[in-house]
Amino acid sequence: MDDNVQADVAIRITELPESVGLEQITQLLHKAYAPWLEKGIAFSAATQSAQVTRERMGGGVCLTAFLGDRLVGTVTYFLHTDKSPGFWYRPETYASFFQFAVDPDFQGLKIGKKLFEEVVRRTESAGGQAIVLDTALGAHRLRGMYRAWGFQHVDATSWRSTKYYSVILRKTLDGRKSSNRRCAVRFRLSLLRCMLTFRSDGRMRLFFRAFHALFPPRSQGGNRPGFGLAARGLLTHLYYRLGLLRIRRRMRKRRHCLLICVAPTMEPHLRDYYEQMRGDPALQFSLFYPPAAGATPERVSALVAGTSIREVSARQALVGIWDLAVNADIVGITPFKGAPQIHLGRIPTLYVNHGQHLISYDGGTHTYVYGSGNPCRHEMMFEPNRRIAAYMGKNPVYARAVRFVGCKDADAIREALGHRDAHRQALGVRPDETFVVIFGSWNDTSLFHTLGKELVRAAAALMPEGYRFALSIHPREYGRYREDLEPLGQFVDEQSQNGFLVRQPSQSAIPYLAAADVVLCDYSSMAELAILAKCKLVLSPFSDERIWSQSLLAKARPLLPVLQSADELGELLRAVAAGPLDERVAELAAELDAGPGAYGRNVRAFTRALMKLPPEEGCS
């Protein structure tokens, strides 16, 4: 601790402010956990990248501690509102926290205690009954600190992501505390069971693998399966373990592909992939779409309508024999627990992407897809940008996996531009009107949050001058995703009553792009699609750190006008609409266009190669 810092100094606790980047949080974690790393306890926080920091935050809330203007502490907490079956120490509502760190230069000021007390206060105000966390078995100082704060040792486990056994601790907030003796007995028994069953890296010891497949614990899925299903699960495990998949491929021409949907926003991208592969007699498709990912009977029915895709349950995914697992989200495979053989890398996985790769969470250095120092989770990754595919081809981590396929919307945009007048007529736009389409993403730095409702009022004032506006906002804005941010999806929908066209998330954006005279956009993928459609593009204000420095939008941004405030809307639109399209921006569209029909051919060729199938007839 610095000599000039007094113990009674005021510490300010706030949620993660916009001025603090994930790189700063990651550096603080590295600094705080470095002493443990030197002792041989490799906490994830000691070496993780900024992307992993963002992923671990997930749907949680990141709190930060400041001493003046200096960041000196952080913790991320998550409120759980569903009871996990089989865990006696978890109540209906509880909180957990992680990525807990205090700058070593400022330890001794009770900064960690203040962060913890803020987590307790927020948990109690939300009706939480307990706080549950875990730490390394060998971290005796941390375990002692948590005991002093009222935690009890209740369980032990071994995570696949660590190299040590973990202790699970609980602090009750509703006064119903278990006796210390009962907790101690249960903890010692669970620690013994854990050490006998698992190694410190989370892998099950050889003898218990067969037993675990036949009789999985209730805590991992409710009721135990019948003997027939359990036996088949064991055989499936041995099938992949012994490498019989390679033999099966030599003997059979037909391949079984499992589509994994981890969110409603991934539905159209999985359907697009299926449409490219439709008609291939060698492929049979199944869909795993769990309710926890947002699946409803209506959504599943709409996704598989008119296809030969069959829906499978988590148990069917567990015992099925799959040649390929396909998902459209970079984080979709890791949390997928329905089929452990996929999680353990027994099955080839294919990432088909859900748009252009441009968002960054570490100041623009990396995109969220191609992380900093993270292992490549997929055998193959489809990249829509030609230049980026070549760039990643020089990366030792991703070179083996990345394949350029082109933008999946290129053919549809090309066709739509040939029927521009028809699209304008279908949207109700007159030939003499200047049609402006406004696309907004989500989060507090997105277009509608940055420019505010004043943008809509400014647009309404321009309508008598011959302007027509269409509004479109990201699906996440139709539900609350942050406590401190009001979603704007409903507000945008209400503008249909005020003369605006409103594009629903389920509608294709391509007719709007084809009909547009000017597109106003933020860091959404729609910006790059607008470039591909040769639209005159205007950007909203956002930090350079929000987008990857190698993205197409980052290359185009210096050439594009920026709307700094809603008051400038009329003047900027008049200038852009009257001016020519910047040819330098138009030339960038070639990065996304693989040529007529090339996207589908590339997708089919790479998929067949990944599953060891011969090329299609007429393809080399």
Stockholm file with secondary structure:
# STOCKHOLM 1.0

chainA/1-620         MDDNVQADVAIRITELPESVGLEQITQLLHKAYAPWLEKGIAFSAATQSAQVTRERMGGGVCLTAFLGDRLVGTVTYFLHTDKSPGFWYRPETYASFFQFAVDPDFQGLKIGKKLFEEVVRRTESAGGQAIVLDTALGAHRLRGMYRAWGFQHVDATSWRSTKYYSVILRKTLDGRKSSNRRCAVRFRLSLLRCMLTFRSDGRMRLFFRAFHALFPPRSQGGNRPGFGLAARGLLTHLYYRLGLLRIRRRMRKRRHCLLICVAPTMEPHLRDYYEQMRGDPALQFSLFYPPAAGATPERVSALVAGTSIREVSARQALVGIWDLAVNADIVGITPFKGAPQIHLGRIPTLYVNHGQHLISYDGGTHTYVYGSGNPCRHEMMFEPNRRIAAYMGKNPVYARAVRFVGCKDADAIREALGHRDAHRQALGVRPDETFVVIFGSWNDTSLFHTLGKELVRAAAALMPEGYRFALSIHPREYGRYREDLEPLGQFVDEQSQNGFLVRQPSQSAIPYLAAADVVLCDYSSMAELAILAKCKLVLSPFSDERIWSQSLLAKARPLLPVLQSADELGELLRAVAAGPLDERVAELAAELDAGPGAYGRNVRAFTRALMKLPPEEGCS
#=GR chainA/1-620 SS CCTTCCTTCCCEEEECCTTSCHHHHHHHHHHHHHHHHHTTCCCGGGTCCHHHHHHHHTTSEEEEEEETTEEEEEEEEEEECSCCTTCTTCCSSEEEEEEEEECGGGTTSSHHHHHHHHHHHHHHHTTCCEEEEEEETTCHHHHHHHHHTTCEEEEEEECTTCSSEEEEEEEESSSCCCCHHHHHHHHHHHHHHHHHHBCTTSCBCHHHHHHHHHSCCGGGTSSCCCHHHHHHHHHHHHHHHTTHHHHHHHHCCCEEEEEECCSGGGHHHHHHHHHHHTTCTTEEEEEECCGGGTCCHHHHHHHHTTSCCEECCHHHHHHCCCSEEEESSTTSSTTCCSCHHHHTTCSCEEECCSSCCCBCSSTTSSCSSSCSSCCCCCSEEEESCHHHHHHHTTCTTTTTTEEECCCTTHHHHHHHHTTHHHHHHHHTCCTTSEEEEEEECSSTTSHHHHHCHHHHHHHHHHGGGTEEEEEEECGGGGSCCCTTCCCCHHHHHHGGGGTCEEECTTSCSHHHHHHCSEEEECSSHHHHHHHHTTCEEEECCCCGGGBCTTSHHHHHGGGSCBCCSGGGHHHHHHHHHHSCCCHHHHHHGGGTCCCTTHHHHHHHHHHHHHTTCCCCTTCC
#=GC SS_cons         CCTTCCTTCCCEEEECCTTSCHHHHHHHHHHHHHHHHHTTCCCGGGTCCHHHHHHHHTTSEEEEEEETTEEEEEEEEEEECSCCTTCTTCCSSEEEEEEEEECGGGTTSSHHHHHHHHHHHHHHHTTCCEEEEEEETTCHHHHHHHHHTTCEEEEEEECTTCSSEEEEEEEESSSCCCCHHHHHHHHHHHHHHHHHHBCTTSCBCHHHHHHHHHSCCGGGTSSCCCHHHHHHHHHHHHHHHTTHHHHHHHHCCCEEEEEECCSGGGHHHHHHHHHHHTTCTTEEEEEECCGGGTCCHHHHHHHHTTSCCEECCHHHHHHCCCSEEEESSTTSSTTCCSCHHHHTTCSCEEECCSSCCCBCSSTTSSCSSSCSSCCCCCSEEEESCHHHHHHHTTCTTTTTTEEECCCTTHHHHHHHHTTHHHHHHHHTCCTTSEEEEEEECSSTTSHHHHHCHHHHHHHHHHGGGTEEEEEEECGGGGSCCCTTCCCCHHHHHHGGGGTCEEECTTSCSHHHHHHCSEEEECSSHHHHHHHHTTCEEEECCCCGGGBCTTSHHHHHGGGSCBCCSGGGHHHHHHHHHHSCCCHHHHHHGGGTCCCTTHHHHHHHHHHHHHTTCCCCTTCC
//
